[in-house]
Amino acid sequence: MTESIQGNGFAIQTFSISRKFRNFVAVDGIDLSVKEGELFSLLGPNGAGKTTAIRMLCCLLRPSSGTATIMGHDIQKDPVAVKKVIDVSPQETAIAEYLNARENLSLMGGIHGIEKELVKKRSEELLEMMGLTNRSKERVKKYSGGMKRRLSIAMALVSDPQVLFLDEPTLGLDPQSRRSVWEYIAELKGQKTIVLTTHYLEEADALADRVAIIDEGKIIALGTPRELKDSVSDMQVMVVKAKNLTFDAIEGLREIFPEVREIEDGIEIKAKEIGFFDVVDYLRPKGVIIESTSLKEVTLDDVFLQLTGKELRE
């Protein structure tokens, strides 16, 4: 049974949804349920199938098999109803650069058939939310990449969608602009159901309520960022930056801790429990000069590496 029941608490449900391009399987039998009001992230490398999945959910690409429902509407049987409750900020910003921000928002409101006064009211609110009010009368051509991304998100919100798709919203931005966009996305949490695709580990970790890691068209892990990181290992990792580290000192530590490996300017120790003073008291009598120690937290990249044998950034 593939019919979603409205009021069941799920904004999105997919049922073995797949998409092939000739012999290439871009999305391979994905089953997901996204709760209403949740910020859900599809995390994976470029070419993993994230954008193809979004295009199917937005009724821009027909599934090869399977289906999905958005707010109870089947994407294949009732795409018109689906499009009334969703909007998308695409990977490539669809902005008219010779118009200003207000004109772009007005244009988008007209496309959705929204009354002019309501579009004007929503535009003012969105420009304020996205920090664009002071530059709203300038041609978008003069905007920075970060400003264009924020305007793109605002344009997707003019229709006041129940479900918002953000496809790689910070792709190509510098770290400062990226964090600025994160702040505005965070403000939307709980107000809309948001599906965010990204290959930035920090983005999914910082913003998402739950994360589905996707690779080669398949979901390989699903959970909160904390659950995913905890699933990798219950081991602590201590990074010790030190001078005068001898072969004997390192070999001696390997008799105390299950895993000790050499890194640039020091060592990395992995164990269920690592006592700071146990390490220091062992190394100092051997003439080792300890410059710093720190506990390293497991990352989503560690999760991906363990599951696939490759790094997410490859």
Secondary structure, 3 states (H helix, E strand, C coil): CCCCCCCCCEEEEEEEEEEEECCEEEEEEEEEEEECCCEEEEECCCCCCHHHHHHHHCCCCCCCEEEEEECCEECCCCHHHHHHHEEEECCCCCCCCCCEHHHHHHHHHHHCCCCHHHHHHHHHHHHHHCCCHHHCCCEHHHCCHHHHHHHHHHHHHCCCCCEEEEECCCCCCCHHHHHHHHHHHHHHECCEEEEEEECCHHHHHHHCCEEEEEECCEEEEEECHHHHHHHHCCCEEEEEEEECCCHHHHHHHHHHCCEEEEECCEEEEEECCCCHHHHHHHHHHHCCEEEEEEEECCCHHHHHHHHHCCCCCC
